[in-house]
Amino acid sequence: METGTILIVDDNKSVLASLELLLETEFSKILTASNPNQITSILTSTPVHVVILDMNFSAGINNGNEGLYWLKQIKCLSPALPVVMLTAYGDVELAVKALKNGATDFLLKPWDNKALLGKVMEAYRSNRNCEPQNAPKEKKEGFDMLVGHSPVMLQLMKVVTKVARTDANILITGENGTGKEMLAREIHRLSPRSGHTMLSVDMGAISESLFESELFGHERGAFTDAHESRPGKFEAANGSSLFMDEIGNLPLSLQAKLLTVLQSRNVTRLGSNKMTPVDIRLISATNKDIPALVEQGEFREDLYYRINTIHLEIPPLRERGDDILLFIDLFLRKFATKYQRQDIRMHEQTIEKLRSYHWPGNVRELQHAIEKAVILCEGNVIRPKDILVKQTWQPQETTVAVQNLEEVERQAIETAIRQNHGNLTAAAEQLGISRQTLYNKLKRFKL
């Protein structure tokens, strides 16, 4: 028996059962998936040596476009992973398309068992001496947060693949727990600078007294306890990417110093008069509304435009539809392996509870909830009571009686701000007014 892992993806459960029965005598591990949306979560969490992929997943459709789409997704994740295509429709043109798009081989249903075993074994042996291309690696830690096939995530990753190849400054925004740092690391990984380590700095955690030393470096004797010269983050990131997290928390007094370096691409260490040129790709992130801070005079407009050549917004988990099912499957597999509970599974009512919750902490909160459930669950089935989250969220409607038009307006503003979780830009859009008008009304109503 070979020690490899085979992944079979087909919407027909009879086909899955038949192939699993046939292949389990030859390979040590067989994984099956009836929904192609599971492919990404499986490949990002489990080493796989060969994929057997159906060409059609929707009833009444036999053009093979679905299979070709998922073949491309697999090749994006694992370029060298062998993929054997499976279809009930004998179309030579379709087979040629699949092979041109990277498929290793092509089989027709109903298949000949001997021929299928031969092709799968051949594909496996061509790959067995190599580490599986999709094997999880340390440098990919946290990439889980970027999994998803919702329209908003597909559009986001489409833009990422375009801008990653450039040196354009990028501003990533989104709520806490959506994966802003992970997206920054993915941009760096796809960039020409990926041969160097990306450096990160938390802008909100640097005190004013240490700001210049941390970012621009210092010479020996520049200040008390400066016993040796040390480069700052800019010099250390020369030739690579510099990630500035929580840039919206940077005090106004320090923004001018940062802007000067970003404009000139030269740094001067504390205690030195020598200017050192730096070549960095800047990626910034924040969960704050920077345009609102600009209007309030709390963030420099010129710095905002300097860091914001490209703006990427990561949507919250509650706006990503069925992506949550991918995360549930991914995290369950991950922690079941980590805590040696491979037989554990989710009850259907538990999945519904996870889907109905609004996840204010986004993907990070979901990950922690599933990890706790895997650890604390007493049986092999995770039930709703094992998911430790607050009561399922329901949108709150205002029921307070109003006395006049001004009170109606005040309550409408309060409701919009609450429903948009304090995001004033989104609240203004919901109310159909400009941000400045909203700010004026907030002052008027002393909100």
C-alpha positions in Angstrom: 0.0 0.0 0.0 1.2 3.5 -0.9 1.4 6.1 1.9 -0.1 8.9 -0.2 -3.3 10.9 0.3 -5.9 11.1 -2.5 -8.7 13.8 -2.6 -11.9 12.9 -4.5 -14.3 15.7 -5.4 -17.6 14.7 -6.9 -21.2 15.8 -6.2 -22.4 12.2 -6.6 -22.1 10.4 -3.3 -22.3 7.0 -5.0 -19.2 7.9 -7.0 -17.4 9.0 -3.9 -18.2 5.8 -2.1 -17.2 3.7 -5.1 -13.9 5.4 -5.6 -13.1 5.5 -1.9 -13.7 1.7 -1.8 -11.5 1.1 -4.8 -8.6 3.4 -3.8 -8.4 2.6 0.0 -6.8 -0.7 -0.7 -3.9 1.1 -2.5 -3.5 4.4 -0.6 -3.3 5.1 3.2 -5.7 8.0 3.2 -8.7 8.9 1.1 -10.5 12.2 1.5 -13.8 12.9 -0.2 -15.8 16.1 -0.8 -19.2 16.4 -2.4 -19.0 20.2 -2.6 -16.2 21.8 -4.5 -16.2 24.7 -2.1 -14.4 22.4 0.3 -11.4 22.1 -1.9 -9.6 25.2 -0.7 -10.1 24.5 3.0 -8.8 20.9 2.5 -5.8 21.8 0.5 -4.8 24.6 2.9 -4.9 22.3 5.9 -4.0 18.8 4.6 -1.1 17.5 2.5 -2.6 15.9 -0.7 -0.7 13.9 -3.4 -3.4 13.5 -6.1 -6.8 15.1 -6.7 -9.6 13.3 -8.7 -11.9 16.1 -9.8 -15.4 15.9 -11.4 -16.0 18.2 -14.4 -19.7 19.1 -13.6 -21.4 19.9 -10.3 -24.7 21.5 -11.2 -27.7 19.6 -12.4 -28.3 19.9 -16.2 -24.9 21.4 -16.9 -22.4 19.3 -18.8 -20.0 21.9 -20.5 -17.2 21.2 -17.9 -16.7 24.9 -17.1 -17.2 24.2 -13.3 -14.5 21.6 -13.4 -12.1 23.8 -15.4 -12.7 26.6 -12.9 -11.9 24.4 -9.9 -8.9 23.0 -11.7 -7.5 26.5 -12.0 -8.2 27.2 -8.3 -6.2 24.0 -7.4 -3.3 25.0 -9.7 -3.2 28.5 -8.1 -2.9 26.9 -4.6 -0.6 24.0 -5.7 0.9 24.3 -9.2 2.5 20.9 -9.2 -0.3 18.9 -7.6 -1.5 16.2 -10.0 -5.2 16.4 -10.9 -7.1 13.7 -12.7 -10.3 14.9 -14.3 -13.5 12.8 -14.3 -16.6 13.2 -16.5 -19.6 11.4 -17.8 -19.4 13.2 -21.2 -16.8 12.0 -23.8 -15.8 15.3 -25.3 -12.4 15.5 -26.9 -12.3 19.3 -27.0 -13.1 19.3 -23.2 -10.3 16.9 -22.5 -7.9 19.0 -24.4 -9.0 22.1 -22.5 -8.5 20.3 -19.2 -5.0 19.1 -20.1 -4.0 22.6 -21.4 -5.1 24.0 -18.0 -2.8 21.7 -16.1 -4.8 18.4 -15.7 -2.6 15.3 -15.4 -5.1 13.0 -17.1 -8.7 12.5 -18.1 -11.1 9.6 -17.4 -14.7 8.9 -18.5 -17.6 7.6 -16.4 -18.3 4.7 -16.1 -14.6 4.0 -15.6 -12.6 0.9 -15.9 -11.2 0.1 -12.4 -7.9 -1.1 -13.7 -7.4 1.9 -16.0 -8.4 4.3 -13.2 -6.0 2.7 -10.7 -3.2 2.9 -13.3 -3.7 6.6 -14.0 -4.0 7.6 -10.3 -1.0 5.5 -9.4 1.0 7.0 -12.2 0.0 10.5 -11.1 1.0 9.7 -7.5 4.3 8.2 -8.4 5.2 11.3 -10.4 4.7 13.3 -7.2 5.5 11.0 -4.3 9.2 11.9 -4.0 8.3 15.6 -3.5 6.6 17.2 -0.5 3.0 17.8 -1.4 2.8 21.2 -3.0 -0.1 22.1 -0.7 1.6 20.9 2.5 1.0 23.5 5.3 4.2 25.5 6.0 5.1 27.9 8.8 5.3 30.8 6.5 1.6 30.2 5.5 0.4 30.4 9.1 -2.7 32.5 9.3 -3.5 32.2 5.5 -6.7 30.5 6.7 -8.3 33.9 7.1 -8.2 34.6 3.3 -10.1 31.4 2.3 -13.3 32.0 0.5 -15.2 32.0 -2.7 -17.9 34.6 -2.0 -18.1 37.3 -4.8 -16.5 39.9 -2.5 -13.5 37.7 -1.7 -13.0 36.6 -5.3 -13.0 40.2 -6.4 -10.6 41.2 -3.6 -8.1 38.4 -4.5 -8.4 39.3 -8.2 -7.2 42.9 -7.4 -4.6 41.5 -5.0 -3.0 39.4 -7.7 -2.8 42.5 -10.0 -1.3 45.0 -7.5 1.0 42.6 -5.7 3.4 42.6 -8.7 3.8 46.4 -8.4 5.5 48.6 -5.8 2.3 50.7 -5.2 1.6 51.7 -1.6 -1.4 49.7 -0.3 -3.8 50.6 2.5 -5.8 47.7 3.9 -8.9 48.4 5.9 -11.4 46.2 7.7 -12.7 45.2 11.1 -10.7 43.5 13.7 -10.2 39.8 13.0 -10.7 40.0 9.3 -7.1 39.1 8.4 -5.5 42.4 7.4 -2.0 41.3 8.4 -2.5 38.0 6.6 -3.5 39.8 3.4 -0.4 42.0 3.7 1.7 38.8 3.9 0.0 37.4 0.9 0.6 40.5 -1.1 4.3 40.3 -0.1 4.4 36.6 -1.0 3.1 37.3 -4.5 5.4 40.3 -5.0 8.9 40.4 -6.6 10.2 41.2 -3.1 9.1 37.8 -1.7 12.7 36.6 -1.5 13.2 38.9 1.5 11.4 38.8 4.8 8.5 41.3 5.3 9.0 43.5 8.4 6.0 44.6 10.5 5.6 47.4 13.0 2.6 48.3 15.2 2.3 52.0 14.8 -0.2 52.4 17.6 2.2 50.7 20.1 5.3 53.0 19.5 5.7 55.7 22.0 6.5 59.2 20.7 9.9 59.1 22.5 11.0 55.9 20.6 9.3 56.6 17.3 12.3 57.9 15.4 14.7 55.3 16.9 12.3 52.4 16.0 11.6 53.5 12.5 14.7 55.4 11.4 17.4 53.9 13.7 20.0 55.6 15.9 23.8 55.9 16.3 25.7 55.0 19.4 25.4 57.6 22.1 22.4 59.3 20.4 20.5 59.1 23.7 20.8 57.5 27.1 21.2 53.7 26.8 22.1 53.9 23.1 25.1 51.7 23.6 25.4 50.7 20.0 24.3 51.8 16.6 21.1 50.2 15.3 19.2 50.4 12.0 15.5 51.2 12.1 12.6 49.4 10.4 13.0 51.3 7.2 16.7 50.3 6.8 16.0 46.7 7.9 13.2 46.4 5.3 15.4 47.7 2.5 14.6 45.7 -0.7 11.5 44.2 1.0 8.1 45.2 2.2 7.3 47.2 5.3 3.9 46.5 7.0 2.6 49.4 9.2 -0.3 48.0 11.2 -2.8 50.3 13.0 -1.5 53.3 11.1 -4.7 55.1 12.0 -3.5 55.2 15.6 -0.4 57.2 14.8 -0.5 60.5 16.7 -0.7 63.7 14.5 2.6 64.9 15.9 4.5 62.0 14.4 2.7 61.9 11.0 4.8 64.7 9.5 8.1 62.7 10.3 6.7 59.6 8.6 5.5 61.6 5.6 9.0 63.2 5.1 10.6 59.8 4.8 7.9 58.3 2.6 8.3 61.3 0.2 12.1 61.3 0.1 12.7 57.6 0.6 15.7 58.6 2.7 16.2 58.1 6.5 18.5 59.8 8.9 19.4 57.9 12.1 19.1 59.7 15.4 22.6 61.2 16.2 23.6 61.2 12.6 23.6 63.7 9.7 23.9 61.1 7.0 20.9 60.4 4.8 20.5 56.7 3.8 18.3 55.8 0.8 15.8 53.0 1.4 13.9 50.9 -1.1 10.7 49.6 0.5 7.2 48.6 -0.5 4.8 50.1 2.0 1.7 48.2 3.1 -0.4 49.9 5.8 -3.5 48.7 7.7 -6.2 50.1 10.0 -9.7 49.4 11.3 -10.3 53.2 11.5 -12.1 55.4 9.1 -9.2 57.4 7.8 -11.2 59.8 5.6 -13.3 60.7 8.7 -10.1 61.3 10.7 -8.9 63.5 7.8 -12.1 65.6 8.0 -11.8 65.9 11.8 -8.2 67.1 11.5 -6.8 64.0 13.2 -4.9 62.5 10.2 -2.9 64.4 7.6 -4.5 64.4 4.2 -1.2 64.4 2.4 -0.1 61.3 4.4 -3.4 59.6 3.6 -2.9 60.0 -0.1 0.8 58.9 0.2 -0.1 55.5 1.8 -3.3 55.0 -0.2 -2.3 54.4 -3.8 -4.4 51.2 -3.7 -7.1 50.7 -1.1 -8.2 47.1 -0.2 -11.2 46.6 2.0 -11.6 43.2 3.7 -15.3 42.5 4.2 -16.5 41.3 7.6 -17.3 37.6 7.9 -21.1 38.3 8.2 -21.0 39.7 4.6 -19.2 36.7 3.1 -22.2 34.3 2.7 -21.3 30.6 2.6 -17.6 31.3 3.1 -18.3 30.6 6.8 -18.9 26.9 5.9 -15.4 26.7 4.4 -14.0 28.2 7.6 -16.0 25.8 9.8 -14.7 22.8 7.8 -11.1 24.2 7.8 -10.9 25.0 11.5 -12.6 21.7 12.5 -10.0 19.7 10.5 -7.2 21.8 11.9 -8.0 21.5 15.6 -9.2 17.9 15.3 -5.7 17.1 14.1 -4.0 19.3 16.6 -5.8 17.9 19.6 -6.0 14.3 18.2 -9.7 14.2 17.9 -10.1 13.1 14.3 -13.5 11.5 14.9 -15.1 14.7 16.0 -17.8 16.4 13.9 -20.4 19.2 13.9 -24.1 18.7 14.6 -26.3 20.4 11.9 -27.9 22.6 14.5 -24.4 23.7 15.6 -23.6 24.8 12.0 -26.8 26.7 11.9 -25.9 28.5 15.2 -22.5 29.4 13.7 -24.1 30.7 10.5 -26.7 32.8 12.4 -24.3 34.5 14.7 -23.0 37.9 13.5 -19.3 37.4 14.6 -18.1 40.8 15.7 -14.6 39.4 16.0 -14.9 37.9 12.5 -12.7 35.0 11.4 -10.5 35.2 14.4 -13.4 34.8 16.8 -14.8 31.9 14.8 -11.5 30.2 14.9 -11.2 30.6 18.7 -14.8 29.4 19.2 -14.2 26.2 17.2 -10.9 25.5 18.9 -12.6 25.8 22.4 -15.4 23.5 21.2 -13.0 20.8 20.0 -11.1 21.0 23.4 -14.2 21.1 25.7 -16.7 18.8 23.8 -17.3 15.7 25.9 -18.5 13.5 23.0 -17.6 13.1 19.3 -20.3 15.6 18.2 -20.0 19.3 18.7 -23.5 20.5 19.8 -24.8 24.1 20.0 -24.1 24.3 23.7 -20.4 23.7 23.0 -20.1 26.9 21.0 -19.4 29.6 23.5 -20.6 32.8 21.9 -23.1 35.4 22.9 -26.8 35.0 22.2 -27.6 35.0 18.4 -27.7 38.6 17.2 -30.9 40.1 15.9 -31.0 43.6 14.3 -32.5 46.0 16.8 -35.4 48.1 15.7 -36.3 51.4 17.4 -39.7 51.2 19.2 -39.5 54.4 21.2 -42.4 56.7 20.4 -41.3 60.0 18.8 -42.7 63.4 19.6 -41.4 65.5 16.7 -39.4 65.6 13.5 -36.2 66.5 15.3 -36.5 63.5 17.5 -37.1 61.2 14.5 -33.9 62.5 12.9 -31.9 62.0 16.0 -33.1 58.4 16.4 -32.5 57.7 12.7 -28.9 58.8 13.2 -28.4 56.8 16.3 -29.9 53.7 14.7 -27.7 54.0 11.5 -24.5 54.4 13.6 -25.5 51.4 15.8 -26.3 49.2 12.8 -23.0 50.1 11.1 -21.1 49.4 14.3 -19.8 53.0 14.6 -18.6 53.4 11.0 -19.7 57.0 10.3 -19.0 56.7 6.6 -21.3 53.7 6.2 -23.9 55.4 8.4 -23.9 58.5 6.3 -24.4 56.4 3.1 -27.3 54.5 4.8 -28.9 57.8 5.7 -28.4 59.3 2.2 -26.3 62.3 3.5 -22.7 63.3 3.2 -20.2 62.6 6.0 -19.8 66.3 6.7 -23.6 66.7 7.1 -23.6 63.7 9.5 -20.8 65.3 11.6 -22.7 68.6 11.7 -25.8 66.8 13.0 -23.8 64.8 15.6 -22.5 68.1 17.0 -26.0 69.6 16.9 -27.6 66.6 18.8 -24.4 66.3 21.0 -24.1 62.6 20.1 
